[in-house]
Every structure is written in structure tokens, then in C-alpha cells.
Amino acid sequence: MAGNIQWFRWHHGSVGDPKFGRVAVKAKVSLPVVIAVWACILERASAADDRGSYAGIDWGDIDYLLRLDDGQAHAVAMAMHDLVLLDKTTGDVLNWAKRQPRREREDDDSAERVQRHREKKRQETTGQPSVTHVTPSNANETNVTPREEKRRGEERREEVPTHTSSDSTDTATQAGAVCVCLRAIGISGVQPHNPNLLELLGKGATVGSFEGAAQSAKESGKPSFAYVLGIVKQQMREAAQIATASLAPAGQGPPNKQEALENRNRQIARDWAEQRQAGAEA
């Protein structure tokens, strides 16, 4: 075995190489047979201690392996020798060193391509360019000083958003307190994780406002959680309207009679719809 090398290159265009067609005609076999024999020869040469040498190959074994007629593999090899693909005298695959170099940078730009790929990935994740050194074996090595590494670590820490859970914890605590209060009053179906409850608390509703709403719901004969939430929601809407009216620009008078009538009709319609919905939920 050639060191620790466990593979060989198969170049693009090999299957369609016109020389293989000429070999097939000369050896009186099909093109697939030529390509299969060529693959066996390359594998033998790659695995040899002297890489590139197929000396000692048993053509009879190749015939059996590929289910060929006796002598077909050898005929293909002789045709390849005539067309300057093999050297039957030395047992070498010609141009092996050129087409199967041991080091990447001798025949291609793979190191450069790997470096471009790493640069692109870094820019996608951090937006910062990097200076990367890629060895022929594509090892993951970077020319980074300890100070640069420390700075990159600080940049990464800055990029990670810091989330505080204080607000959500406070809201959850208030929700628990509201539910304890409502249960004590006799309200049914309370849920501390109800999204409407959490939304109202987030907008500034207090435990006291829920307590008052619960008392009103119980007195009206509708001691349900949904009805209490509806009362608090209406109270907060009215408070917001009052606050908005108080912030009207100076010199702007109250709405005229027509506007006041329309506003009143809309409010009555909203109140009726919400009460009907709350009654249905109760």
C-alpha cells in the first residue's frame, strides 16, 4: 500500500476520452469494458508501493472480476500500450505523476478555493473578513495572534444578544397573584398563562383592577374568568380614551353634536357585543 493514501483522482472527461473509444475498437471490446479495465489498472497502480506501477497485475483475475472472456483484459491493456496510456515494459501508467500528484498545489487551486470558501462563510456569519492560511492538506490553520483571538472572542460575545427575563418574570408573578385573588373571590376557570391576562398585565393592569372586576362579575351573576378579563379590558380602553382626549392640542374644542352622537352609538354597539360575548363564554 502506498503509504496512507487510500484514493486516486478520476478526472472529469475520462469516460468520454476519445482514446478509450480507439482502445475499444483496437481490442475488439465494448467501451464499458475499456473503462472498467482502466479503473482496475488505476486502482492497482494507486495501491502499489511504487505508486503508478501496475506491474504484477493478473489479467485473468480482471477477466473473472469483470466477467469478461478470457484474454479481454490483457487485450485492452495491450491496446492502451499502443495508444501511449501504459508502458508494458516498465509496467507504469504513463503521466501518473502529472495526473496523480501527491500534493494539491502542484496541479490545482484547491487551497485557494478552500480559503475563499472559509472567507465567505465567515463574512456570512460575522460580516468580518479573516486572514486564513490553508495548507495543501486543507488543514484548519489560521494565522491569528493571541490578541486577535481575544478581540474576536469579544466580538462574538457582543454579537450574542443578551435577553433579560425580569420583565417576563414580573408578569408571571403578577398573573399568579391575580389568579389567587380571583379564586378567593369565587371566579372559575382562571389560568395564569392566559394570553389575554398576560397582555393586560403587560399594558399596566394591576391586581387591584382585576379584584374590582371580579367583584363586579360575581355581583352580576357571571363569575367567569373571561367575563372578568372583558371588564378589565373595557376599563383600560376607557382610560386610554380619556388620556387621549386630555392630550388634544390646545384650541381644539370638544366634538360637535353629530360626532358625539356617532361616538356614543359606536361605544354602545361595542359594549353590547362584548357583553354578549362574555355572557356566551360564561
C-alpha positions, 0 to 999 in steps of 0.5 A: 500500500502506498503509504496512507493514501487510500484514493486516486483522482478520476478526472472529469472527461475520462469516460468520454476520452476519445482514446478509450473509444480507439482502445475499444475498437483496437481490442475488439471490446465494448467501451464499458469494458475499456473503462472498467479495465482502466479503473482496475489498472488505476486502482492497482497502480494507486495501491502499489508501493511504487505508486503508478506501477501496475506491474504484477497485475493478473489479467485473468483475475480482471477477466473473472472480476469483470466477467469478461472472456478470457484474454479481454483484459490483457487485450485492452491493456495491450491496446492502451500500450499502443495508444501511449496510456501504459508502458508494458515494459516498465509496467507504469501508467504513463503521466501518473505523476502529472495526473496523480500528484501527491500534493494539491498545489502542484496541479490545482487551486484547491487551497485557494478555493478552500480559503475563499470558501472559509472567507465567505462563510465567515463574512456570512456569519460575522460580516468580518473578513479573516486572514486564513492560511490553508495548507495543501492538506486543507488543514484548519490553520489560521494565522491569528495572534493571541490578541486577535483571538481575544478581540474576536472572542469579544466580538462574538460575545457582543454579537450574542444578544443578551435577553433579560427575563425580569420583565417576563418574570414580573408578569408571571408573578403578577398573573399568579397573584391575580389568579389567587385573588380571583379564586378567593373571590369565587371566579372559575376557570382562571389560568395564569398563562392566559394570553389575554391576562398576560397582555393586560398585565403587560399594558399596566393592569394591576391586581387591584383592577382585576379584584374590582372586576371580579367583584363586579362579575360575581355581583352580576351573576357571571363569575367567569374568568373571561367575563372578568378579563372583558371588564378589565379590558373595557376599563383600560380602553376607557382610560386610554380614551380619556388620556387621549382626549386630555392630550388634544392640542390646545384650541381644539374644542370638544366634538360637535353634536353629530360626532358625539352622537356617532361616538356614543352609538359606536361605544354602545354597539361595542359594549353590547357585543362584548357583553354578549360575548362574555355572557356566551363564554360564561 
